[in-house]
Structures are given as C-alpha cells and as structure tokens.
Amino acid sequence: SDLPTLPGYFRMLMLMAIYIFANYDPSIDVIVLEVGMGGRYDATNIFDMDLRNVVCGITLLDLDHTRILGSELEQIAWEKGGIFQVHKGSKNTSKQPFKNDPVGTPVDSSQDEEGLRFTGSKRFFSIGTNAASALSVLYECAKIEGLGQKLNIVHEGRFVGSNWKLGLEGTHQRINAELAHSLCEAVVEQMAISLPDKGMKGLQDALRQASWPGRCQSTAIKVQTSSLGSIQVNLRCDGAHTSKSIESGLSWFQSVSSIDPAFVMR
C-alpha cells in the first residue's frame, strides 16, 4: 500500500522517452514516434500540432486489435486519424464510425473551442493504397481534428525511383519509403531548412542503409548433415499479424526463394 501508483507499461516507457528526449545532450533534432495501438487514445498522442514542427503519416491499415479498435476498417481509420488532433484534449472530434454507418459524416464544426483555425503547411499524409472507405474517414479527421487541413495522399513512384536500392526488402517497402520521403520533405519545409538537392541524396542513402532485423531478412547458416556433410541453409525471416502483412511477407518470400531450388512451397 506504500508503493506509488505507476502508469501502465507502455505509458511508463513513453514518459521515460519524453524525459530522455528533453534532457539528452546534445539536443535531439528529430523525434520519430510510432503509436502503440490505434492512435487517438495512445500514449504517444500528446503533442499539440502547433507547438512543434510535426507531421503525421498513416501506413497500410488492416484489421488489427479489433477487440479495442473496432471490427470495421473505418473504425480503425478513425482511431488512427486521432493523431491529427491539433490541440490534444480539444472537443473538436469527427464522427466515430459504427458498423453499417455511412462513412464521412462530419461533426457540426471545423473550428476548435477557441475559434481558431490551424494554418500549418502539409501535415497529414496517408499512403494511397489504403481502402477508399478508410481514406474517407481520414479525410474527415484531417478536416475536423486537423482544423481544416487536407489529407495528402502518397503514391508510389513520385520521388522514390524504381532504381533506388532500399535496405528493407519487399515491394511493400517502396510505398513506405515514399511516405517517409513525404514526411521528411514536409518537416524540412516547416523548419525552413535549405538543403542541397532538397536532401534527396541524404534520404536516398538513408533508405539504402535502413535495417530492420527479422523483417524480410535473409541469413545463411551452416548445417552439418549425416548424408551431405556441411551444407548452407538460407533462412528467410519475417513477422506479420494481419492478413495483408502476411500476404506481403509471402510475396517477398516467393520472390527471394524462387531462385533457390531447395525451397518448395507446400
């Protein structure tokens, strides 16, 4: 009974992260936050948009954490779109979709309680491969929670050329790289930073050097067998927990294993 009341595990990690970000020496230039679950009520969703150079990106949405976020893609999109809230804690909220509801019906206001409109530049982005119904909800979130902002749709091939080598394998990573480019471009624009070739060379190098162990990763090990002696086995490692991410992982596996006759899909 004498122990202090502590926040939950993820919230505690977030508090520790904020403390480190604020006190780290040398000071940190850029912070990248990934929501833990959903977004609207996530512990990471605490920074007011008009206090920092902030941009938000939505990657591919699929049915996940449905017990908490909802069983419909539109409900999950609404949870994700909560990160567009300019003033956290504002009563300005778009209509939460429910099963069989029409999509895209806004609340009767596009201003916050102080009557101010958000005048930031490009802030909110989503990849264009999201379902049209999910994009419709995100549009409304950008309009209502974002105080009149536009949702910027990112398509593959705009900046990230087909000849760019990415450190992360899988064709699905190309649209993610495109989103990363758009977010970086928007932040640089907000901060009024002048970069040679708009930072394209540095971004291309960063995308080429990106590494994520365990995601679309190939590694070779030596295995000793009784009949063949020492042989090399190629391991293909990936993780997925939605149907769409499983499809992406399988597509990558087939692309890298098709040249290796030791692999047979069953």
MITIVEX-146172 format. One record per residue: x, z, y of N, C-alpha, C, O in turn. Coordinates in steps of 0.001 Angstrom, whole numbers, padded with zeros to 6 digits, always signed. Layout:
XZYXZYXZYXZY ...
***
This chain:
+000824+000000-001208+000000+000000+000000+000861+000000+001263+000371-000318+002346 +002135+000352+001132+003020+000373+002296+003657-000990+002579+004303-001182+003609 +003465-001942+001644+004060-003254+001828+003300-004030+002892+002080-003904+002990 +004012-004847+003705+003324-005638+004736+002511-006763+004087+002810-007210+002980 +001500-007198+004791+000711-008345+004338+001456-009618+004700+001753-009860+005870 +001754-010418+003709+002526-011636+003918+001632-012860+003746+000652-012819+003001 +001967-013939+004429+001213-015182+004213+001497-015736+002826+002419-015287+002146 +000702-016710+002412+000921-017357+001123+002270-018046+001067+002960-018175+002079 +002638-018488-000127+003972-019053-000367+004269-020222+000568+005301-020229+001239 +003373-021212+000617+003646-022400+001429+003675-022050+002915+004524-022549+003654 +002750-021193+003357+002736-020788+004764+004013-020025+005127+004544-020174+006227 +004489-019220+004203+005734-018484+004449+006912-019451+004586+007766-019278+005456 +006951-020461+003730+008007-021468+003842+007943-022179+005193+008970-022459+005810 +006725-022464+005640+006559-023150+006923+007047-022275+008075+007717-022763+008986 +006715-020983+008039+007189-020067+009079+008715-019991+009099+009336-019978+010162 +009302-019942+007914+010764-019897+007830+011374-021183+008377+012396-021155+009063 +010732-022315+008064+011238-023602+008537+011188-023673+010062+012148-024114+010693 +010075-023243+010656+009945-023269+012115+011019-022389+012759+011614-022763+013770 +011258-021233+012172+012289-020335+012711+013659-021011+012672+014425-020934+013632 +013955-021666+011563+015253-022353+011437+015326-023508+012429+016347-023692+013093 +014240-024295+012535+014240-025421+013472+014493-024937+014904+015213-025587+015662 +013903-023804+015271+014004-023310+016646+015368-022693+016951+015793-022676+018107 +016051-022193+015940+017276-021430+016177+018538-022091+015645+019631-021551+015809 +018406-023241+015014+019563-023888+014414+020547-024335+015501+020141-024802+016565 +021828-024188+015219+022880-024595+016138+023858-025500+015403+024475-025060+014432 +024022-026754+015832+023477-027369+017047+021981-027643+016931+021431-027684+015831 +021335-027828+018067+019886-028010+018091+019485-029269+017329+020241-030238+017260 +018309-029235+016772+017800-030337+015956+017101-031356+016845+016302-030992+017708 +017402-032625+016634+016815-033698+017440+015449-034130+016912+014528-034385+017688 +015327-034209+015593+014103-034745+014988+013696-033868+013808+014538-033468+013003 +012424-033578+013712+011871-032836+012580+010884-033744+011851+010014-034351+012474 +011022-033831+010551+010087-034586+009723+009307-033590+008882+009894-032855+008088 +007994-033560+009048+007130-032643+008309+006214-033436+007386+005569-034394+007812 +006163-033034+006132+005205-033606+005182+004174-032539+004847+004529-031416+004485 +002904-032889+004967+001863-031896+004696+001924-031474+003232+002361-032231+002366 +001476-030249+002980+001471-029757+001608+000270-030257+000833+000400-030735-000293 -000920-030143+001453-002156-030601+000808-003145-030996+001903-003423-030210+002809 -003665-032199+001814-004612-032648+002822-003918-032868+004143-003141-033811+004285 -004186-032009+005117-003574-032136+006422-004313-031348+007484-003701-030624+008270 -005629-031487+007509-006441-030861+008555-006232-029350+008616-006071-028788+009699 -006232-028704+007474-006083-027247+007426-004745-026833+006827-004583-025701+006372 -003787-027757+006829-002486-027485+006243-001625-026668+007200-001780-026755+008418 -000723-025881+006641+000144-025019+007464+001051-025822+008387+001515-025299+009400 +001311-027083+008055+002178-027901+008904+001465-028417+010144+002111-028887+011080 +000143-028334+010160-000645-028950+011231-000859-027962+012384-001985-027539+012646 +000227-027601+013066+000143-026568+014103+000697-027015+015450+000562-026287+016434 +001310-028181+015521+001964-028605+016756+001027-029468+017597+000549-030504+017135 +000768-029044+018820-000046-029843+019730+000659-031158+020044+001871-031192+020257 -000118-032240+020069+000464-033567+020245+001046-033782+021643+001962-034587+021806 +000534-033081+022645+001002-033329+023998+002150-032406+024401+002550-032391+025565 +002679-031645+023461+003797-030756+023756+005130-031321+023263+006187-030864+023698 +005099-032277+022390+006309-032842+021810+006149-034361+021674+005058-034911+021823 +007264-035007+021391+007220-036420+021034+006825-036502+019564+007681-036444+018681 +005545-036636+019309+005011-036515+017957+004329-037816+017544+003589-038420+018320 +004590-038233+016319+003869-039355+015718+003412-038934+014323+004001-038047+013705 +002366-039576+013844+001800-039246+012529+001631-040518+011716+001190-041540+012242 +001977-040460+010448+001828-041609+009558+001067-041233+008302+001286-040170+007721 +000167-042122+007888-000610-041930+006670-000175-042979+005652-000271-044179+005907 +000301-042521+004504+000685-043443+003434-000534-043745+002560-001670-043544+002990 -000308-044218+001356-001417-044641+000496-002239-043445+000033-001701-042490-000526 -003543-043505+000270-004448-042427-000117-005056-042714-001485-005374-043856-001817 -005207-041661-002263-005843-041773-003569-006494-040435-003879-006285-039460-003156 -007272-040381-004933-007951-039152-005309-006935-038142-005832-006287-038363-006855 -006811-037030-005113-005831-036008-005453-006304-034680-004876-006879-034649-003788 -006070-033593-005587-006538-032267-005153-008032-032310-004827-008478-031737-003832 -008787-032988-005667-010198-033235-005361-011034-031957-005330-012072-031920-004670 -010607-030929-006022-011380-029683-006022-011433-029074-004628-012399-028396-004275 -010386-029319-003836-010311-028752-002490-010611-029795-001412-011301-029504-000435 -010090-031009-001592-010203-032021-000544-011470-032862-000652-011855-033513+000319 -012123-032863-001806-013311-033679-001991-013102-034753-003036-011970-035154-003307 -014182-035216-003619-014109-036174-004722-014224-037622-004267-014146-038538-005086 -014410-037836-002966-014523-039189-002424-013295-039501-001573-012746-038620-000911 -012873-040762-001599-011697-041175-000839-011897-040949+000661-010954-040615+001377 -013131-041135+001126-013420-040937+002545-013254-039467+002954-012815-039173+004065 -013602-038564+002060-013416-037141+002344-011941-036795+002455-011532-036023+003322 -011151-037375+001568-009708-037136+001600-009101-037737+002865-008207-037143+003467 -009586-038914+003270-009105-039538+004511-009410-038647+005716-008596-038546+006634 -010576-038003+005716-010949-037106+006813-010015-035900+006855-009612-035458+007931 -009675-035374+005691-008726-034264+005639-007360-034700+006180-006723-033973+006941 -006924-035894+005776-005636-036399+006264-005685-036644+007764-004736-036328+008481 -006796-037210+008238-006923-037540+009651-006919-036334+010563-006803-036485+011779 -007045-035132+010003-006995-033917+010810-005663-033699+011499-005587-032943+012468 -004603-034352+011015-003304-034207+011672-003278-034929+013008-002346-034749+013791 -004310-035761+013285-004382-036456+014571-004892-035546+015691-004883-035946+016855 -005333-034333+015362-005882-033425+016374-004838-033164+017454-003769-032621+017174 -005148-033551+018680-004189-033411+019771-003961-031948+020100-002821-031486+020136 -005047-031215+020342-004950-029791+020640-005450-029012+019423-006652-028953+019165 -004535-028429+018694-004910-027705+017486-005836-026549+017847-005592-025819+018808 -006887-026396+017075-007880-025382+017380-009007-025893+018255-009954-025160+018543 -008913-027152+018685-009976-027737+019504-011259-027874+018692-011217-028032+017472 -012378-027812+019366-013673-028008+018706-014004-029484+018549-015030-029838+017967 -013153-030327+019058-013378-031765+019014-013086-032296+017611-011925-032477+017246 -014121-032543+016833-013941-032899+015422-014884-034027+015031-016072-034001+015354 -014342-035011+014335-015168-036105+013845-016044-035619+012693-015808-034557+012117 -017046-036409+012374-017997-036035+011326-017330-036052+009954-016696-037037+009574 -017476-034969+009229-016908-034899+007888-017769-035703+006928-018967-035442+006817 -017194-036670+006234-017978-037473+005298-018391-036658+004074-017634-035818+003588 -019575-036913+003594-020030-036347+002341-020424-037481+001415-020557-038628+001843 -020608-037162+000165-020903-038190-000813-022144-038974-000404-023171-038393-000054 -022037-040303-000453-023120-041235-000128-023452-041281+001364-024438-041906+001755 -022640-040627+002204-022842-040726+003648-022336-042067+004150-021389-042615+003587 -022957-042613+005214-022355-043779+005865-021037-043378+006493-020891-042251+006966 -020083-044280+006503-018739-043969+006980-018608-044367+008447-019135-045393+008876 -017904-043546+009200-017533-043934+010549-018500-043499+011626-018537-044132+012682 -019292-042447+011421-020202-041944+012443-019516-040848+013250-019215-039789+012699 -019256-041072+014555-018508-040072+015335-019384-038950+015840-020608-039071+015905 -018734-037849+016200-019413-036749+016875-019660-037160+018325-018989-038060+018830 -020598-036525+018993-021031-036909+020329-020029-036485+021400-020404-035802+022353 -018750-036879+021259-017759-036572+022286-016452-037257+021934-016085-037358+020763 -015756-037726+022954-014403-038240+022761-013451-037524+023706-012350-038006+023972 -013875-036376+024209-013029-035554+025070-012917-034158+024478-013783-033707+023727 -011837-033491+024833-011710-032115+024373-012509-031194+025292-013148-031657+026237 -012471-029896+025016-013300-028957+025763-012913-028839+027230-013685-028319+028035 -011708-029323+027588-011264-029262+028975-011534-030572+029717-011197-030711+030893 -012145-031530+029016-012482-032791+029650-011295-033703+029881-011362-034616+030703 -010207-033464+029161-009006-034271+029334-008923-035344+028256-009405-035163+027138 -008314-036443+028609-008079-037484+027617-006585-037565+027343-005762-037382+028239 -006259-037836+026113-004861-037908+025696-004308-039272+026099-004887-040301+025754 -003200-039286+026820-002671-040539+027343-001336-040918+026704-000572-041689+027284 -001055-040395+025539+000191-040731+024865+000220-042186+024433-000815-042851+024405 +001417-042687+024093+001542-044056+023616+001200-044093+022133+000446-043245+021653 +001729-045039+021416+001398-045162+019998+001754-043885+019255+002904-043446+019278 +000774-043292+018599+000979-042015+017929+000588-042038+016466+001262-041429+015636 -000499-042736+016136-001110-042596+014823-001020-043913+014053-001390-044975+014555 -000517-043814+012816-000264-045008+012013-000795-044810+010597-000826-043693+010081 -001207-045900+009987-001568-045913+008568-001140-047247+007982-001158-048273+008662 -000756-047219+006714-000447-048487+006060-001746-049250+005816-002792-048653+005559 -001667-050567+005900-002859-051400+005801-003404-051554+004403-004487-052111+004224 -002677-051072+003401-003159-051194+002025-004133-050087+001642-004640-050074+000520 -004403-049156+002557-005445-048175+002287-006809-048848+002264-007018-049870+002918 -007732-048272+001510-009077-048832+001387-009740-048915+002753-009505-048073+003619 -010573-049942+002942-011242-050155+004224-012077-048941+004623-012121-048579+005799 -012738-048312+003652-013573-047143+003972-012725-045977+004450-013142-045227+005332 -011527-045816+003869-010623-044755+004303-010078-045050+005696-009956-044145+006521 -009752-046304+005959-009258-046683+007281-010325-046456+008347-010006-046074+009474 -011589-046688+007998-012678-046457+008934-012747-044991+009350-012945-044682+010525 -012585-044098+008391-012584-042670+008695-011379-042313+009566-011504-041542+010518 -010222-042871+009241-009014-042588+010021-009148-043113+011454-008657-042487+012394 -009817-044265+011621-010084-044788+012964-010877-043770+013775-010570-043511+014939 -011900-043196+013148-012726-042217+013846-011937-040953+014180-012116-040371+015250 -011070-040534+013270-010248-039353+013532-009304-039600+014706-009108-038720+015544 -008718-040798+014765-007842-041123+015892-008627-041136+017197-008123-040707+018235 -009853-041625+017142-010694-041711+018340-011173-040344+018803-011148-040053+019999 -011610-039501+017870-012199-038215+018237-011125-037128+018333-010884-036584+019411 -010486-036814+017211-009443-035796+017235-008273-036219+018125-007637-035386+018771 -008001-037531+018148-006892-038055+018943-007248-038373+020369-006430-038936+021096 -008462-038025+020797-008885-038196+022190-008720-039629+022677-008051-039899+023674 -009349-040535+021941-009396-041925+022383-008231-042779+021959-008116-043919+022408 -007358-042268+021106-006213-043045+020652-006621-044089+019613-007665-043976+018971 -005788-045086+019467-006008-046154+018498-005223-045869+017224-004107-045353+017277 -005807-046207+016088-005069-046160+014828-004311-047467+014672-004910-048543+014679 -002997-047375+014530-002150-048550+014380-001942-048845+012893-001460-047993+012147 -002305-050044+012474-002214-050433+011076-000876-051136+010832-000501-052065+011547 -000178-050670+009812+001148-051196+009478+001028-052110+008265+000442-051742+007247 +001591-053307+008392+001569-054276+007295+002997-054616+006870+003931-054563+007670 +003139-054955+005626+004452-055285+005079+004964-056592+005674+004208-057546+005858 +006259-056616+005972+006899-057840+006441+007012-057960+007943+007561-058945+008437 +006505-056980+008690+006584-057072+010150+008012-056867+010639+008498-057636+011468 +008685-055841+010136+010050-055547+010552+011012-055549+009362+012118-056082+009452 +010587-054957+008264+011462-054816+007097+011493-056141+006350+010550-056497+005644 +012594-056864+006519+012699-058195+005930+012803-058153+004413+013239-057157+003836 +012404-059229+003785+012456-059309+002319+013886-059237+001802+014118-058936+000631 +014850-059517+002689+016261-059465+002289+016867-058083+002501+018036-057869+002180 +016091-057142+003036+016602-055787+003231+016712-055090+001880+015783-055117+001073 +017850-054474+001651+018062-053691+000438+017630-052263+000710+018120-051628+001644 +016709-051757-000106+016234-050387+000047+016873-049493-001010+017038-049893-002162 +017229-048282-000603+017803-047340-001554+016790-046847-002569+017156-046469-003682 +015503-046849-002190+014432-046440-003097+013844-047675-003758+013400-048603-003083 +013846-047677-005079+013356-048828-005821+011832-048809-005907+011188-047800-005622 +011276-049950-006307+009835-050096-006425+009281-050900-005262+009615-050634-004107 +008435-051884-005557+007886-052721-004499+007017-051919-003529+006875-052300-002367 +006429-050799-004003+005592-049985-003128+006389-049317-002016+005814-048882-001019 +007715-049231-002178+008527-048591-001153+008723-049474+000078+009149-048987+001125 +008419-050754-000034+008620-051641+001103+007607-051350+002209+007960-051363+003388 +006358-051090+001842+005367-050758+002863+005657-049372+003432+005404-049121+004610 +006189-048468+002601+006575-047150+003111+007734-047274+004108+007779-046565+005113 +008662-048179+003817+009774-048418+004742+009253-049007+006050+009754-048691+007129 +008254-049856+005941+007639-050443+007140+007002-049357+008014+007121-049375+009239 +006328-048414+007356+005733-047295+008077+006808-046442+008739+006654-046031+009889 +007895-046174+008019+008998-045393+008579+009557-046078+009827+009871-045419+010818 +009675-047387+009768+010159-048128+010936+009226-047949+012122+009682-047693+013236 +007929-048081+011897+006965-047966+012990+007001-046575+013613+006903-046437+014832 +007141-045545+012781+007204-044179+013289+008465-043966+014123+008412-043373+015200 +009598-044453+013619+010851-044316+014371+010780-045072+015692+011217-044564+016725 +010237-046269+015662+010111-047074+016879+009259-046353+017921+009585-046359+019108 +008158-045729+017470+007254-045039+018389+007925-043818+019012+007753-043559+020204 +008688-043066+018219+009377-041888+018747+010431-042290+019767+010536-041677+020829 +011209-043313+019450+012242-043790+020377+011602-044240+021684+012139-043991+022764 +010462-044899+021582+009751-045361+022782+009273-044176+023620+009401-044194+024844 +008726-043151+022973+008247-041973+023700+009383-041227+024387+009223-040725+025499 +010520-041159+023724+011655-040423+024267+012460-041252+025261+013433-040775+025846 +012035-042509+025441+012704-043415+026392+014191-043528+026106+015021-043490+027014 +014509-043667+024829+015905-043802+024424+016251-045286+024322+015508-046068+023730 +017371-045656+024898+017835-047036+024829+018861-047161+023705+019905-046509+023728 +018552-048004+022726+019440-048194+021582+019804-049670+021446+018967-050540+021688 +021047-049955+021060+021419-051350+020793+020511-051928+019708+020226-051260+018715 +020073-053125+019890+019158-053839+018985+017985-052961+018556+017461-053096+017451 +017577-052044+019467+016453-051130+019246+016635-050266+017993+015663-049827+017379 +017889-050034+017632+018186-049181+016490+017976-049837+015146+017987-049161+014118 +017782-051162+015138+017462-051854+013894+018578-051718+012864+018309-051503+011682 +019831-051843+013304+020960-051753+012373+021028-050357+011754+021214-050225+010544 +020877-049317+012575+020925-047959+012049+019799-047684+011077+020007-047024+010059 +018602-048184+011375+017470-047977+010477+017670-048720+009168+017358-048199+008097 +018188-049932+009252+018445-050705+008039+019450-049984+007150+019283-049943+005931 +020492-049414+007752+021479-048657+006982+020849-047421+006352+021132-047094+005200 +019993-046734+007111+019356-045517+006599+018452-045833+005409+018453-045103+004418 +017693-046902+005501+016804-047278+004404+017606-047700+003172+017184-047463+002040 +018754-048320+003396+019590-048734+002267+020224-047522+001588+020433-047537+000375 +020530-046482+002347+021199-045304+001793+020225-044218+001322+020649-043200+000776 +018932-044432+001529+017941-043427+001142+018012-043146-000356+018199-044061-001158 +017861-041874-000726+017941-041486-002132+016876-040444-002434+016660-039522-001647 +016219-040589-003561+015192-039627-003980+015307-039448-005495+014635-040155-006245 +016135-038527-005953+016340-038338-007387+015018-038077-008110+014189-037285-007661 +014848-038754-009225+013649-038564-010031+012510-039493-009680+011494-039507-010375 +012648-040262-008631+011620-041234-008259+012183-042646-008415+013101-043055-007704 +011611-043365-009352+012073-044733-009656+013599-044756-009764+014272-045581-009145 +014120-043837-010561+015563-043690-010716+015988-044135-012106+015350-043804-013106 +017065-044882-012149+017661-045295-013420+018998-044595-013585+019797-044523-012652 +019229-044084-014776+020513-043443-015066+020882-043720-016521+020007-043820-017381 +022155-043840-016784+022637-044179-018128+023349-042977-018739+024101-042281-018058 +023107-042738-020024+023787-041665-020748+024334-042218-022057+023830-043208-022587 +025358-041575-022563+025932-041940-023853+025300-041087-024942+025212-039866-024812 +024860-041734-026016+024227-041046-027137+024988-041395-028412+025283-042562-028672 +025300-040379-029197+026006-040586-030454+024990-040716-031585+024192-039805-031810 +025015-041844-032299+024101-042061-033416+024889-042159-034712+026085-042453-034700 +024210-041910-035838+024881-041951-037140+025130-043376-037597+026105-043631-038305 +024280-044303-037214+024413-045676-037710+025141-046596-036738+025894-047470-037165 +024928-046413-035436+025502-047325-034451+026666-046730-033693+027305-047408-032888 +026940-045472-033946+028010-044820-033205+027546-044467-031803+026387-044105-031600 +028435-044569-030848+028105-044227-029464+027429-045407-028781+027978-046507-028741 +026247-045177-028250+025519-046226-027538+025100-045701-026166+025023-044495-025931 +024837-046644-025278+024364-046279-023940+022847-046387-023903+022267-047387-024327 +022224-045349-023391+020765-045343-023239+020438-045278-021751+020931-044416-021024 +019606-046198-021325+019177-046222-019924+017880-045426-019769+016863-045749-020381 +017933-044400-018955+016752-043587-018699+016094-044036-017404+016767-044232-016392 +014776-044198-017440+014001-044566-016250+013139-043367-015871+012260-042961-016632 +013391-042810-014708+012729-041560-014315+011810-041787-013117+012205-042389-012119 +010595-041300-013233+009659-041359-012121+008620-040259-012307+008495-039696-013395 +007884-039957-011259+006818-038970-011335+005600-039472-010592+005727-040165-009583 +004424-039128-011082+003189-039588-010449+002059-038648-010826+002042-038088-011923 +001097-038475-009893-000046-037623-010222-001362-038174-009692-002344-037440-009581 -001386-039462-009363-002650-040144-009097-002617-041479-009834-001551-041947-010233 -003776-042083-010013-003834-043336-010777-003041-044443-010077-002378-045240-010740 -003105-044499-008740-002382-045549-008022-000875-045355-008115-000134-046329-008245 -000416-044116-008050+001023-043885-008145+001527-044132-009562+002674-044536-009754 +000679-043893-010547+001042-044228-011924+001193-045737-012069+002126-046208-012720 +000279-046498-011465+000368-047954-011506+001655-048439-010849+002310-049353-011351 +002016-047821-009721+003253-048210-009036+004473-047902-009897+005399-048709-009987 +004468-046718-010535+005577-046354-011399+005706-047276-012597+006812-047647-012991 +004571-047645-013173+004586-048551-014321+005075-049929-013917+005828-050568-014652 +004647-050388-012744+005098-051692-012263+006607-051711-012079+007273-052680-012442 +007145-050625-011509+008599-050542-011350+009281-050513-012705+010284-051199-012903 +008755-049728-013650+009368-049617-014973+009430-050970-015670+010442-051323-016276 +008344-051716-015580+008331-053035-016215+009327-053979-015556+009919-054824-016229 +009518-053844-014245+010435-054743-013540+011886-054465-013900+012689-055396-013958 +012245-053197-014145+013639-052886-014447+013930-052914-015935+015081-053093-016332 +012915-052742-016766+013157-052697-018200+012992-054054-018870+013387-054226-020023 +012425-055004-018174+012184-056317-018787+013491-057027-019118+013517-057882-020003 +014576-056688-018423+015859-057331-018698+016617-056616-019819+017691-057048-020237 +016042-055530-020287+016704-054739-021326+015877-054815-022610+014820-054189-022677 +016318-055562-023639+015516-055732-024854+015347-054442-025656+014534-054392-026578 +016114-053391-025311+015974-052121-026032+014655-051426-025701+014215-050539-026432 +014023-051835-024589+012769-051236-024186+011603-052105-024622+011578-053302-024339 +010659-051523-025294+009469-052231-025722+008263-051415-025292+008128-050258-025687 +007386-052002-024488+006173-051307-024064+005183-051281-025205+004887-052325-025786 +004665-050118-025539+003685-049980-026618+002409-049376-026050+001443-049169-026785 
***
